[in-house]
Structures are given as C-alpha cells and as structure tokens.
Amino acid sequence: MITKLEFTNFRSFAGTTVIDFTLGRKPTPTGYDVVLGEQRCNKVIAIVGANGAGKTQILKVFAFLQWFIVESFPRKEPEGVLPNEAHALCGDMESQFSLNFVIDGIEYRYDLVIADGGVVSESLHKKTSSRFSYIFKREKSDSGFTFEQKGFPFEKRDLTANASILAMAKSYNLKEAEPFIDYFLGMFTNVVSGGRIQFQHSDVFEAAKLYSSLPDLKLRLVEAIKEFDLGISDINIVKRERIDDSGNSGDVYLPWGVHIVDDGTKFELPFIEESSGTQSAFAILRYILPVLQSGGIAVIDELDNDLHPHLIPRLLEWFEFEHTNPHQAQLIFTSHTPEVLNVLQKHQVYLVEKSNQRSEAWRLDEVIGLRADDNLYAKYMAGALGATPEL
C-alpha cells in the first residue's frame, strides 16, 4: 500500500508536489479508509482538473518509478541516458522522487534523485520505530558511486547510472530484492511515458489472453460485465493459431460475448463486433480486477473516458468493501466527471491547476473553510474550489 508520493521537477510540475494517502484522526471514517498501525490511509484518490492542467503527469510519476525500479536493467543501450522527465524550464535542475509504501505491515521509503540523464542518488529505507534506517544507498562521486548497504548484499562494481539498484539486483536474482520487485509489479496502469494508452482493438485480445490464463479472474470479469448491464451474460475465450505476415505462427485469444434473450435463446458475438464502449470496458478492467483480486494499486488515467458515469460509483464500491477488496487494493485515477465529488470525501480528492505553465496539486481538505458536509460538486461546478477552465 502506498502512503505518500513526493516529487519535484517532473513534467509540468516544477515545484514540489505531495500526493498523500494518509489522513489524520479528524475525518469521519469511511469504507475507503484502511488502518495501518497508528495511521489511516485512503484506498481511493481521485484527481480532478481542467484539460492540460497536469493530472496525467501525476500518474506518469507512478509509471516512471515502476519502470525504473523494475525494468530499467538490462538495457539495450548500456551506456544510454535516462529519459528527460524534468519540467521544460528546469531541464538543468535535479528531479527528485520519494515514495512511501507498506509491505506486510512494514513501511519503506524509496528515494531517487536524477539529473543529466543519470542517477545522482538512490536509497531504500525501512521504518524502524519512529525513524527510517537505510537498506541501501548510493551517491554519485567523481569515481562513480559510493555505496552502503545493510542486509542487501549487492556489489558496488555492478552499479550503473541509468538503472535502479533493485532492477539490477532482480537481474542477478538477488532474493533480498524480490519483495520490492513483486510489490511494484503489483501496480497496474494504463499510463506510459507518452500518456494514456489509447484504446485499440488489440487491447481486447491482450485482455482475453490475461483472463484466459487466470480462470478466477475471468469469473470476476463476467460478474463485473453483468453488473455493468452490458447485455452480456457470459464470456467465452477461444484460442486460435495465427500466422503473421512473416510466416511465424502464434496463438491469439478471441473473446466472445454470450447474449440471452427473454425466451432463453442464446447467441454469441465476437467482441470485435460489440460496441466500442463494451470493448473498452472489457480492456480497462484488466488493470483493475487483478489488484482487487490479489492486492496492489491501479493507476488509471481518465477512468470516465471508458465507462459510463453511472458505472463509476459501482466501480469505486469494489474498492470500498472487504468482500470485493479483501487485500486493501488502492485506486488512484483522473477524471473529467465531477460527479465523483458526490461519492468521495474531501480528503480523497486532489485538484490540479496550471498557472504560468507550472502545475500545482492540492487535496481538498487543505482548502481553508471547506467543511466536511459542504456540497463539493456544487462548489466545484461554481468555480469556488478552482481547477476549472477559465472560459
């Protein structure tokens, strides 16, 4: 479970931004809270704001950290540089990241500083009482990196400036890295460095391949499709051999929707003949259902782009209740549908606004004078909370 993300000089955010999942004792408990030791934590965070304000850029931080921590090593270009994610006006300054997360009841903090296409410093810390102590840390020096570790037996000579220590340790099968790699592999997102992954018909086949390999997940998918009232009572997935243009063979997974009319007559349609909304719902659920089943975090950009607004509250309910979210999975999502303000509390909503080409984000419970019983939707639509287009 993520408890806090802090970053500086990333994409449209030049200054320091904090996305805090924790909350004090004051807010009234809701089903979207989970108790972690002596603190409470949000299971759901919504990010709302105008087009171009920077909502997606926040989600790109999660995607970047997941890629860097898990997949940055080995690289096709061993001496290549890290992608430049800094603000366009601050390209010569450091970008900093700090992520607090919990594994098996223990809180950890991962810190990263990058500049000039490489790592300046990197460290992983474990909370021991009221303070954090390092598991490993490295700092850039004239001769490469200084490196210290406690119980993380990684060789300093293997350090490289364009990959994370955890990704390198994963490549060398270091067992001490496995819990952290598994944790970040439990993050499912439709965001990459270029932004939201736009829906394509091939996504339906990729989703079908995933559901075919995980029968329990497919059962949950069918339940979800029924809840969404898409006119489908079951889904059959058929494996077929496909020959590509080069003559190479491979398997393709074809989903078929089972439809039943009032007299009991059944017929099937291939999903590529279903409505585009049905197809996109089928595809986007592959990011959400796995975390509900096994735990983790779903990071979804423009959740309302693929789902009818009436479906959003039902999806949020899945994260609210223990029987649908037994492992306390989290969801962070962006939305252009302000109706989410009628579902969530002020400590579960971030607003994003861009001023002078710099994005800023704030949680609604930081707004002075905003009460818990205020109509958040009405105030936002009236422009009283900011983060709306100036038309």
C-alpha positions in Angstrom: 0.0 0.0 0.0 1.3 3.5 -0.9 1.1 6.0 1.9 2.8 9.1 0.2 4.4 10.2 -3.0 6.5 13.4 -3.2 8.2 14.6 -6.3 10.0 17.8 -7.6 10.7 19.0 -11.2 8.8 16.3 -13.1 7.0 17.1 -16.4 4.6 20.1 -15.8 5.3 20.2 -12.1 8.3 22.4 -11.5 8.0 22.7 -7.7 7.5 20.1 -5.0 4.2 18.1 -5.1 2.9 15.7 -2.4 0.2 13.1 -3.0 -0.6 11.9 0.5 -2.8 8.8 1.0 -2.7 9.2 4.8 -5.2 11.2 6.8 -5.4 12.2 10.4 -8.0 11.2 13.0 -10.3 14.1 12.3 -12.1 12.9 9.1 -15.1 10.7 9.7 -14.1 7.1 8.9 -15.4 5.8 5.5 -15.2 2.5 3.7 -12.4 4.0 1.6 -10.1 4.1 4.7 -7.8 1.4 5.9 -6.0 1.4 9.3 -2.2 0.9 9.1 -0.8 0.7 12.6 -1.4 4.1 14.1 -2.4 5.9 10.9 -5.3 5.8 8.5 -4.8 5.6 4.7 -7.0 6.2 1.7 -7.8 3.3 -0.6 -9.1 5.7 -3.3 -7.7 9.0 -4.6 -9.4 11.0 -7.4 -7.6 13.7 -9.4 -9.8 16.3 -10.9 -8.9 19.4 -13.0 -9.2 21.1 -16.4 -7.7 19.7 -19.6 -3.9 20.3 -19.7 -3.7 21.1 -16.0 -1.3 18.2 -15.3 -3.5 15.4 -14.0 -1.9 12.7 -16.2 1.6 13.9 -15.3 1.0 12.9 -11.7 0.1 9.4 -12.8 3.2 9.3 -15.0 5.3 9.6 -11.8 3.9 6.2 -10.7 4.5 4.7 -14.2 8.1 6.1 -14.3 9.0 4.8 -10.9 7.6 1.4 -11.6 9.5 1.2 -14.9 12.8 2.4 -13.3 12.6 0.2 -10.2 11.6 -3.0 -12.1 12.6 -2.8 -15.7 15.4 -0.3 -16.2 18.1 -3.1 -16.3 19.3 -4.6 -18.5 19.1 -2.0 -21.2 19.5 -2.2 -25.0 21.9 0.7 -24.7 24.1 0.0 -21.6 25.5 3.5 -21.7 22.3 5.3 -22.6 20.8 8.0 -20.5 17.5 8.1 -18.6 14.6 9.9 -20.3 14.4 13.6 -19.5 11.3 13.9 -17.4 12.1 17.4 -16.0 10.0 20.5 -16.4 10.7 22.2 -19.8 12.0 25.3 -18.0 14.0 23.4 -15.4 15.9 20.9 -17.5 19.3 21.7 -15.9 17.9 21.0 -12.4 17.6 17.8 -10.5 14.4 15.8 -10.4 13.6 14.2 -7.1 11.2 11.4 -6.1 10.2 9.9 -2.7 7.7 7.1 -2.3 6.5 5.7 1.0 4.8 2.3 0.8 3.9 -0.6 3.1 4.7 -4.3 2.6 3.5 -6.9 5.1 2.9 -4.2 7.7 6.3 -2.6 7.4 6.7 0.9 5.9 9.5 1.6 3.5 10.7 4.8 1.7 12.4 4.8 -1.7 14.3 8.0 -2.6 15.7 8.9 -6.1 17.4 11.9 -7.5 18.3 12.1 -11.2 20.0 14.8 -13.3 21.8 14.9 -16.7 20.3 11.6 -17.7 21.6 9.6 -14.8 21.2 8.8 -11.1 22.6 11.3 -8.6 21.5 9.4 -5.5 19.2 6.4 -4.7 18.2 4.8 -1.5 15.8 2.4 0.1 14.8 2.8 3.8 12.9 0.7 6.3 10.9 2.2 9.2 12.3 1.1 12.5 10.2 2.6 15.3 9.7 6.4 14.6 12.6 6.7 12.2 13.8 5.2 8.9 17.1 3.4 8.5 18.7 2.6 5.1 18.7 -0.8 3.5 21.0 0.5 0.7 22.1 3.9 -0.5 24.3 5.3 -3.2 25.7 8.7 -4.1 27.3 9.9 -7.3 31.0 10.7 -6.9 33.9 11.6 -9.1 34.9 7.9 -9.3 31.4 6.5 -9.9 29.2 5.9 -6.8 29.7 5.5 -3.1 27.6 2.6 -1.9 26.5 1.4 1.5 24.0 -1.4 2.4 22.6 -3.3 5.4 21.5 -6.8 4.6 21.3 -6.1 0.9 24.4 -7.8 -0.5 24.8 -6.1 -3.8 28.2 -5.5 -5.4 29.2 -1.8 -5.8 31.1 -2.7 -9.0 27.8 -3.6 -10.7 26.3 -0.1 -10.3 25.3 1.8 -13.4 23.9 5.4 -13.6 20.9 4.6 -15.8 19.3 1.7 -13.9 17.9 1.2 -10.4 19.7 -1.0 -7.8 16.5 -3.1 -7.5 16.3 -3.7 -11.2 20.0 -4.7 -11.3 19.5 -7.0 -8.3 16.5 -8.5 -9.9 18.6 -9.3 -13.0 21.1 -11.1 -10.7 18.3 -13.0 -8.9 19.1 -11.4 -5.5 16.5 -12.8 -3.2 16.6 -9.7 -1.0 15.1 -7.6 -3.9 12.2 -10.0 -4.6 9.6 -8.5 -2.2 10.2 -5.0 -3.6 10.1 -6.2 -7.2 6.9 -8.1 -6.5 5.4 -5.1 -4.9 5.9 -2.8 -7.9 4.8 -5.5 -10.3 1.5 -5.3 -8.5 1.0 -1.8 -9.9 -1.3 -1.9 -13.0 -1.7 1.2 -15.1 -2.9 2.4 -18.5 -0.3 5.2 -18.5 3.1 5.1 -20.2 5.7 7.9 -20.7 3.7 9.3 -23.6 0.5 9.4 -21.6 -2.7 7.3 -21.5 -2.7 4.2 -23.6 -5.4 4.9 -26.1 -7.9 2.0 -26.7 -7.2 -0.2 -29.6 -8.9 -3.4 -30.8 -5.6 -5.3 -30.0 -6.2 -4.5 -26.3 -9.2 -6.8 -26.4 -7.1 -9.7 -27.4 -4.4 -8.9 -24.9 -7.0 -8.7 -22.1 -8.5 -12.0 -23.3 -5.1 -13.6 -23.1 -4.8 -12.5 -19.5 -8.3 -13.7 -18.5 -7.7 -17.0 -20.2 -4.6 -17.7 -18.1 -6.4 -16.8 -14.8 -9.8 -18.6 -14.5 -10.7 -17.0 -11.2 -10.1 -13.5 -12.7 -12.2 -14.4 -15.7 -15.1 -15.3 -13.3 -14.8 -11.9 -11.6 -14.7 -10.3 -15.1 -18.0 -12.0 -16.0 -19.6 -10.8 -12.7 -18.3 -7.2 -13.5 -19.7 -7.3 -17.0 -23.1 -8.4 -15.7 -23.0 -5.6 -13.1 -22.3 -3.1 -15.8 -25.5 -4.1 -17.6 -23.8 -4.5 -21.0 -26.3 -7.2 -22.2 -23.7 -10.0 -21.9 -24.3 -13.0 -19.6 -21.1 -14.8 -20.1 -17.8 -14.6 -22.0 -16.1 -17.5 -23.9 -12.4 -17.2 -24.8 -11.2 -19.3 -27.7 -7.6 -19.8 -28.6 -6.7 -19.8 -32.2 -3.4 -20.1 -34.1 -2.4 -17.1 -36.1 0.2 -16.7 -38.9 1.7 -13.3 -39.2 3.0 -11.5 -42.3 6.4 -13.1 -41.8 5.0 -16.6 -41.7 5.6 -17.0 -37.9 2.8 -18.8 -36.0 1.5 -17.8 -32.6 -1.7 -18.1 -30.5 -4.4 -15.4 -30.4 -7.2 -15.3 -27.8 -10.6 -14.4 -29.1 -13.3 -13.4 -26.7 -17.0 -14.0 -27.5 -19.9 -12.4 -25.6 -22.8 -14.7 -24.8 -26.2 -13.0 -25.1 -29.5 -14.3 -23.8 -32.9 -13.0 -24.8 -36.1 -13.3 -22.7 -37.2 -16.6 -24.1 -33.9 -18.2 -23.2 -32.4 -18.1 -26.7 -28.7 -17.7 -26.7 -26.3 -16.3 -29.3 -22.6 -15.3 -29.3 -20.9 -12.3 -30.8 -17.1 -11.8 -31.2 -16.0 -8.9 -29.0 -14.8 -7.0 -32.0 -18.5 -6.7 -33.0 -19.6 -5.5 -29.6 -19.9 -1.7 -29.0 -16.7 0.2 -28.6 -17.8 1.1 -25.0 -18.2 -2.6 -24.2 -14.8 -3.4 -25.7 -13.0 -0.6 -23.8 -14.7 -1.7 -20.6 -13.5 -5.3 -21.2 -10.0 -4.0 -21.8 -9.7 -1.5 -18.9 -10.9 -4.0 -16.3 -7.6 -5.9 -16.8 -5.9 -3.0 -14.9 -8.5 -3.0 -12.1 -9.6 -6.6 -11.4 -6.1 -8.1 -10.7 -5.4 -5.6 -7.9 -8.8 -6.3 -6.4 -8.1 -10.0 -6.5 -4.6 -10.0 -5.2 -3.8 -6.5 -3.8 -1.8 -3.7 -5.3 -2.6 -0.4 -6.9 -4.5 0.5 -10.0 -3.3 3.8 -11.6 -5.9 4.8 -14.2 -6.0 7.8 -16.4 -9.4 9.2 -17.5 -11.4 6.4 -15.9 -14.6 8.0 -17.0 -13.4 8.0 -20.6 -14.1 4.3 -21.0 -17.0 3.9 -18.6 -20.5 5.5 -18.3 -20.7 8.0 -15.4 -23.2 5.8 -13.7 -20.7 2.9 -13.6 -18.0 4.9 -11.7 -19.7 4.8 -8.3 -20.2 1.0 -8.7 -16.5 0.5 -9.5 -15.5 2.6 -6.6 -17.6 0.4 -4.3 -15.5 -2.5 -5.3 -12.6 -0.8 -3.5 -14.7 0.2 -0.6 -15.9 -3.2 0.7 -13.9 -6.0 2.1 -15.7 -8.8 0.2 -14.7 -7.2 -3.1 -11.4 -5.8 -1.9 -10.0 -8.3 0.6 -6.4 -7.3 0.2 -6.9 -3.5 0.6 -6.0 -2.6 -3.0 -5.8 1.1 -3.9 -7.0 3.1 -6.8 -5.7 6.5 -8.0 -7.4 7.9 -11.0 -8.0 11.0 -13.0 -11.5 12.1 -14.1 -13.3 14.8 -16.0 -16.6 13.7 -14.4 -17.1 16.0 -11.4 -19.8 13.7 -10.1 -17.1 11.7 -8.3 -17.2 14.7 -5.9 -20.6 13.4 -4.8 -19.1 10.0 -4.0 -15.8 10.7 -2.3 -14.9 12.9 0.7 -12.7 16.0 0.5 -9.6 14.1 1.8 -9.9 11.6 -1.1 -9.8 14.2 -3.9 -6.9 16.2 -5.4 -7.5 19.2 -7.6 -4.9 20.2 -10.2 -4.4 23.6 -11.9 -1.8 25.1 -14.1 -0.6 28.7 -13.7 2.2 30.3 -15.6 3.0 27.0 -17.2 3.5 25.3 -13.8 1.1 22.7 -12.4 0.1 22.6 -8.8 -2.0 20.0 -6.9 -3.8 20.2 -3.6 -6.0 17.9 -1.6 -9.5 19.3 -0.9 -9.1 19.1 2.9 -6.3 21.7 2.6 -8.8 24.3 1.4 -9.4 26.7 4.3 -13.1 27.0 5.3 -14.2 23.9 3.3 -16.4 21.8 5.6 -16.9 18.0 5.5 -20.7 18.5 4.9 -20.2 21.0 2.1 -21.5 20.1 -1.4 -18.2 19.5 -3.1 -19.8 19.0 -6.5 -21.8 22.3 -6.3 -18.8 24.3 -5.1 -16.5 22.9 -7.8 -19.0 23.5 -10.6 -19.5 27.1 -9.3 -15.7 27.6 -9.5 -15.3 28.1 -5.8 -12.6 25.5 -5.5 -10.5 26.3 -8.6 -9.1 23.8 -11.1 -11.7 24.6 -13.7 -11.2 26.1 -17.2 -11.3 29.9 -17.4 -13.7 30.3 -20.3 
